[in-house]
């Protein structure tokens, strides 16, 4: 699988941790949007698109975001998960929508995205990096 296009959308206020959103096209037939470029303590890295995890209200069944104290539909108090679930899911507030399966592909993807990001920062007029240009 080849990356055939990377579009970089810089975020305003470059002093914040989120530096850009990217859209990556694979083999000219499959697109993944909202891959984030983030400035961390160890430098730049990518974060895959994700969504907030939901849990059902015991009273009405409405799906509320994990960590909600009250149901957004009926107002009932949302019961906290038991301790075992809380420990296992402590970092599961967000779940990736799409992500690389292997470390090798993650490194390849991150390398290509960060390369395109750096090119966009240096030359803002070019909003996409195609393999034909690389």
Beta strands, then each sheet from edge to edge (+ up, - down):
strand 1: 3-10
strand 2: 18-26
strand 3: 30-40
strand 4: 43-47
strand 5: 50-52
strand 6: 54-56
strand 7: 63-65
strand 8: 94-96
strand 9: 128-130
sheet 1: 4+ 3- 2+ 1- 9+
sheet 2: 5+ 8-
sheet 3: 6+ 7-
end
